[in-house]
Amino acid sequence: MASGKDSDRNLGYMTLKDAELKLPRTTRVKNKTPAPVQITAEQILREARERQEAEIRPPNQTITDSTELSDFRLRRRKEFEDQIRRARLNTQVWVRYAQWEESQMEYERARSVWERALEGEAYRNHTLWVKFAEFEMKNKFVNEARNVWDRAVTILPRVDQLWRNYIHMEEKLGNIAGVREIFERWMDRSPDQQAWLCFIKFELKYNEIERARSIYERFVLCHPNVSAYIRYAKFEMKHGQVELARKVFVRAQKELADDEEAEILFVAFAEFEKQCKEVERARFIYKFALDQIPKGRAENLYSKFVAFEKQNGDKEGIEDAIIGKRRFQYEDEVSKNPLNYDSWFDYLRLEETVGNKDRIREIYEKAIANVPPAQEKRYWQRYIYLWINYALYEEIETEDVERTRDVYRACLKLIPHTKFSFAKIWLLAAQHEIRQLNLNGARQILGNAIGKAPKDKIFKKYIEIELQLGNIDRCRKLYERYLEWSPENCYAWRNYAEFEMSLAETERARAIFELAISQPALDRPELLWKTYIDFEISEGELERTRALYERLLDRTKHCKVWVSFAKFEASAVEHKKDEEEEDAIERKKDGIRRARAIFDRANTYYKDSTPELKEERAMLLEDWLNMETGFGMLGDVSVVQSKLPKKLKKRKLSSREDGSTEYEEYIDYLFPEESQTTNLKILEAAYKWKKQKVVKAGECV
């Protein structure tokens, strides 16, 4: 059984649990309107302060004899000792204890308290050392203060405040030799720059220039950085030692040429020379620095150089400075994105204005070394112009024929001709050889181009070159090779035929035309047929021309072919030499009849075979009407007018991209035979309706 206490405990637990489960609900505030009188925070604080009880303070005591004083001191010391026992690491308690003993003129006791405070780990707290030394100094215990400072700087040599306070005390006492000794001890610890500068400032205060110079020498050895050397040089400048200052800068330049802050050093060196009126020296320093410092860290240097040239340079110097700054910008761009060929073009144009051939070649070599990453023509289109500009520069500016030839060879070797090629490069390389009177070299280049990457431009240019040289057989071979490579090229067929026509080789030209129109696939057949027909017309072969038109109509019944055929027949009389005027009129009438017959054939074809081509038929009749009008007295407009259609505006339902519909207007043509058919259909429908009406009336009766 559980004891009584356990039962009570369990009962209490159950009671609390039940109480937690049966907590009353929070009352809901029904009226949320603000009270008429508002209570402010200031009022609450004021009432709380008024209700507070007065603080109980101990009564003031007046000590009248030594016994009471001893008791008071004993009681206070006991309080301090108790506080120390409770919180030994609390430095504030030790400080208050020592300061109280000091106020009681108990200096030995106070010194003892300070010593006790510094025991253990507290000696690392430099604040305790400072207050301890201040206690000794305030009470004029100089030797004891020296002892404290000496111990402090020995134990904590990296705390600059201890050294400074020690030095300050000795300087106030006039112990200059002691101050110098303390500084030497401090410098042996290799402190930071500020400590060295304090030492130098101390020596300069007593006009010890040589001592200060020797300290600067030790300073730059301890801290070999840009700021230390610049301070050293400014020190020499301030005391009129220009040559010594220059030597300091030269020494710094040799030792810190690769330092990250070398830019600041060169700028300071150049400004120093500028102050000494040595403008040329300053300019040389700037240029030397621009060659030495990496471009990524020389932005400020370029700005300083441009400002320097604007103040002290002539027009050429200013331009050189500006060019140097732009050169830096372009180098930065191409280093960040070497495949941005437009930046390379800008950079090369800038260098070409300067005219340094070696530097231009070097940049061209760097530029063409950035080959596009993918073997796709669109990536190479800008890159290939770097090679072209390089070759043209070598040919025009440097006039180096062999180097130009090497550039073209390297470029042609680099291009993947199996995937894509550039006709421009082949042609430029061949033209360069022609300018050097090396025809065999040019033929070899163009022959390689046709073998590796044949293109229309290459064939045309090669044929043009051979034609200028009068090599007819070579031209024919090239045309044959051209047509073997591209048999569907109508321009090639036409040019070949025109070439033979220019040589008065009529039968050859006709044979070429016959071969051309017999090809199964042509890119511009209408061009070829027109040229062939014009050729036969120029030769006066009317029957051959008619036969060509008939062969063309067998292939296509296009409206323009009919119109062209009819116009040919109408004007064919002009190609014959008329002996008498009556015969000429008869021939002209015969030509008009032939033309009308062709138009009538065309109209019949569109009406019977392709009735859906209403617009083409309307265009045909319009041309027929114009031709009849142009015949003058011999024409007969009424033949065509009876066949002309009516234009009708109609609307049709069309759908938009978003799915909605709208009505769209269009032009339709109604021909005479269609209108008659429409009228017959209307009459037939009316007759049928009337018949149905009569039948319904009979049924009703």
Sequence and secondary structure as in RCSB ss.txt:
>XXXX:A:sequence
MASGKDSDRNLGYMTLKDAELKLPRTTRVKNKTPAPVQITAEQILREARERQEAEIRPPNQTITDSTELSDFRLR
RRKEFEDQIRRARLNTQVWVRYAQWEESQMEYERARSVWERALEGEAYRNHTLWVKFAEFEMKNKFVNEARNVWD
RAVTILPRVDQLWRNYIHMEEKLGNIAGVREIFERWMDRSPDQQAWLCFIKFELKYNEIERARSIYERFVLCHPN
VSAYIRYAKFEMKHGQVELARKVFVRAQKELADDEEAEILFVAFAEFEKQCKEVERARFIYKFALDQIPKGRAEN
LYSKFVAFEKQNGDKEGIEDAIIGKRRFQYEDEVSKNPLNYDSWFDYLRLEETVGNKDRIREIYEKAIANVPPAQ
EKRYWQRYIYLWINYALYEEIETEDVERTRDVYRACLKLIPHTKFSFAKIWLLAAQHEIRQLNLNGARQILGNAI
GKAPKDKIFKKYIEIELQLGNIDRCRKLYERYLEWSPENCYAWRNYAEFEMSLAETERARAIFELAISQPALDRP
ELLWKTYIDFEISEGELERTRALYERLLDRTKHCKVWVSFAKFEASAVEHKKDEEEEDAIERKKDGIRRARAIFD
RANTYYKDSTPELKEERAMLLEDWLNMETGFGMLGDVSVVQSKLPKKLKKRKLSSREDGSTEYEEYIDYLFPEES
QTTNLKILEAAYKWKKQKVVKAGECV
>XXXX:A:secstr
   HHHHHHHHHHHHHHHHHHT          S  SS   HHHHHHHHHHHS            SHHHHHHHHHH
HHHHHHHHHHH TT HHHHHHHHHHHHHTT HHHHHHHHHHHTSGGGGG HHHHHHHHHHHHHTT HHHHHHHHH
HHHHH TT HHHHHHHHHHHHHTT HHHHHHHHHHHHTT   HHHHHHHHHHHHHTT HHHHHHHHHHHHHHS S
HHHHHHHHHHHHHTT HHHHHHHHHHHHHHSTTSTTHHHHHHHHHHHHHHTT HHHHHHHHHHHHHHS GGG HH
HHHHHHHHHHHH  HHHHHHHHHHHHHHHHHHHHHH TT HHHHHHHHHHHHHHT HHHHHHHHHHHHTS  SS 
 HHHHTTHHHHHHHHHHHHHHTS  HHHHHHHHHHHHHHS TTT   HHHHHHHHHHHHHTT HHHHHHHHHHHH
HHS  HHHHHHHHHHHHHHT HHHHHHHHHHHHHH TT HHHHHHHHHHHHHTT HHHHHHHHHHHHT S  S H
HHHHHHHHHHHHHTT HHHHHHHHHHHHHH   HHHHHHHHHHHHHGGGGS  SSHHHHHHHHHHHHHHHHHHHH
HHHHHHHHT TT HHHHHHHHHHHHHHHHHTGGG  THHHHTT  EEEEEEEEEE TTS EEEEEEEEEE HHHH
HHHHHHHHHHHHHHHHHHHHHHHHH 
